[in-house]
Amino acid sequence: MIKEKERGETTEYVYNLLKEMIFDWTLAPGEKINIRNLSRKFNSSPIPLREALSRLHSEKLVVLQPNKGYHVSEILNDNEMKAMLEARILMETHAARNIIQFNKISVTGEMSRLTEQMISTNTGSTNKNALIVTNLDQQFHYSIMQAGGNSFLCEAYQGMHCHLHIARFYHVKGEVDRTVAPAEHQEIIEAIRTRDVYRAEKAIFHHINDSLIRLLNRKK
């Protein structure tokens, strides 16, 4: 749990607390969120709590049910996870082709920076650090989408909130990939840097598909 309160950032503080509680299942999938009890727990008024819940609702981590209030959203089932990752493969390979075709290779600098940060973060210490790695991984893949230059696909990609769903899925399947995923990122980076379209598409496919296999295998 976050122990230090960010001064002057009450809503952000409450948002981070709620997000950690959702990811470590202190607030379990499907659980009703009691605003009054949480306000007392956080020593906060209901206003920043409602603002944080609205933000989490936009990220699909909580759902608002008429006359019932907020509940934690359910995690994706195996078939939904497969469908989401198939969509990611289509979007990201298309973006990689555009990056190479339109000479946006400079994005590999940002991709390398984010991967190095992932490697240097110890995910095993706290849920907060695991969320940091998740965010870095999300930024890595979104940088590919942005450099691909299709704003409609970028918006659709963001709307899926892929990495948030994956991170919640990992809670019941083990720690996030802190060694395998960065190595696969490096292969994607090198393929784009060398302008090898086939290699880039193959690297993205294997990275996303293998992450799905790792996820599903950890359930067993």
Secondary structure, 3 states (H helix, E strand, C coil): CCCCCCCCCHHHHHHHHHHHHHHCCCCCCCCECCHHHHHHHHCCCHHHHHHHHHHHHHCCCEEEECCCEEEECCCCCHHHHHHHHHHHHHHHHHHHHHHHHCCCCCHHHHHHHHHHHHHHCCCCCCHHHHHHHHHHHHHHHHHHHHHHCCHHHHHHHHHHCHHHHHHHHHCCCCCCCCCHHHHHHHHHHHHHHCCCHHHHHHHHHHHHHHHHHHHHHCCC
